[in-house]
Amino acid sequence: MIQSILVYIILAISVGYLAQKFLVPKTLFSSKKNNPKACGQDDCGCS
């Protein structure tokens, strides 16, 4: 019984990880603080 529950928990975690890695856009998880070369900061001349 406990083995089945653990298998389903591990399966759910792995499917969630794969969905986050490949299906969800990266813009949801990135922050502007981590990207110092973003347009509009430090006069990068990209406009």
Buried (B, 14 or more C-beta within 10 A) or exposed (E): EEEEEEEEEEEEEEEEEEEEEEEEEEEEEEEEEEEEEEEEEEEEEEE
